[in-house]
Amino acid sequence: MTRNMAKIQDMLKEEGIEAEIVSFSVDPKVDTPEKLKKFASAQGADFNNWTFVTGYTQDKIESFAKESFHTIADKPEGADQVAHGSQFFLVNQEGKVVKYYRGASEVPFEQIVEDVKIVAN
């Protein structure tokens, strides 16, 4: 997903579209800021307009994912993997989710760029 978002970031840049990108860790105990920065850099992320967020509790991200994005972020007790959604969400200036897209496979790159252009203007 991060590599796909990096491609979208490049496409937005090519179109001259200014947009902020935010990625939330679904495993904040494991994903330290240093680990996220190393991972994101390896995937081609540009930190000028892309923020990687971590540092909250597991309960907090699970409830945030459910309440804000109506998606799952679940790490069962004793598990080492997090079950989570694989969507990208387009959020407007008021913080409202206006659309979501497949983020892992068959990503509609061009449609996302067009929709971001509309929301940005």
Secondary structure, DSSP 8 states (H G I E B T S, - for coil): -HHHHHHHHHHHHHHT----EEEE-S-TTT--HHHHHHHHHHTT--TTSEEEE--S-HHHHHHHHHHHHS--EE--TT-SS-EE--EEEEE-TTS-EEEEEE-SSS--HHHHHHHHHHHH-
